[in-house]
Amino acid sequence: MNPLAQLRTLPFSSKTLLVFIFLLTVALKLHTDYAPASQLRWILAPVTVLVEAQSGIPFHFDPVEGYMNPEESISIGRTCAGVNFIIIAWLMGFTLAWPQQRDFRQRLRAWLLHGVCAYVLAVAVNAFRIVAAIGALNGSAHLEWLGKHKTHEALGIFIYFSFLLAYYFALRYFLKRHAAHANPA
């Protein structure tokens, strides 16, 4: 018997999937809150590669601090991982897709797909946010009154919210188109 056929016979329900998703979300959040940078390379490394490519600033890895450039006083560490963004984008995408999924397998597949999409989006958004913060903090005397930390924080909130809103509308558009093609009137 193939593995997919075995999966169909297991007594899973949508409630079981929701409990699993909740527990996994809590575990992911707790892991990233307490994990050293060396355990977050799965998100920090691709973000750093994009930041290096866009900014031209080289970074080296420190297992405690993350990716560092001491000359520029820049670090890409645990707080730059963007795991909260991943969680929000992942759950938002899955929640939007939930009504269109009729059985456990479809919902599980949608959950995995939206997880991959949230990860890719988070890497791109984090890199964009860091490059924008580097540019804003290095090139603008108009922001000195706010301070480097507050400027970085405000820019991050604006960028995360903007991309999350754009992602929401894009998902709604694609899900409506998919539903229209799946159920022609």
LODRENPA-568326 format. One record per residue (C-alpha): x, z, y. Coordinates in steps of 0.5 Angstrom, whole numbers, plus 500, padded with zeros to 3 digits. Layout:
N
XZY/...
This chain:
185
500500500/503498507/504503512/498501517/493501511/495508510/495510517/487507517/486512511/488518515/483523518/485522525/480522531/480521538/480528539/486529535/490524539/488527546/491534543/497531541/498527548/497534551/502537547/507532547/506532555/508539556/514538551/516533555/515537562/519543559/524539556/526536562/525542566/531546562/535540559/542539562/543532565/547530558/540530555/537526560/541520560/535516557/532516564/538517568/543512565/539506567/537508573/544509575/546502573/540499577/543504583/550502582/548494582/544495588/548499593/555497590/557505590/560507583/558513579/561517574/558522569/558529569/555533563/552538567/551535574/549528572/552521575/556523581/560520587/564525590/566520596/559519598/556526596/551523592/549525585/543523581/541529576/536532573/531532579/532525580/530523573/523522575/519525569/513527573/512520575/513518568/508523566/503521571/503514570/503514563/497518563/494514568/495508565/492511558/486514561/484507565/485504558/481509554/474506555/476499552/479502546/474503540/478507535/484511533/489505532/487502538/488508542/494510539/497503541/495503548/498510549/505507546/504501550/503505557/508510555/513504555/510501561/511508565/518508563/520502565/516503572/519510573/526507572/525501577/522506582/527511581/532506583/529504589/527511591/535513591/537506594/532507600/534514601/542512601/540507606/536512610/540518610/546513612/544509617/539512621/540517626/533518628/532522621/537527623/532532626/528532619/534534615/537530609/533534604/527533607/528526609/530525602/523529599/519525604/521518602/520520595/513522596/512516600/515511595/512515588/505515591/505507594/508505587/503509583/497507587/500499586/500501579/493503579/490497582/494493578/492496571/485496573/485489575/489487568/484491564/478488567/480481566/482483559/475486558/472480561/476475556/474480550/467480552/464474555/457474557/
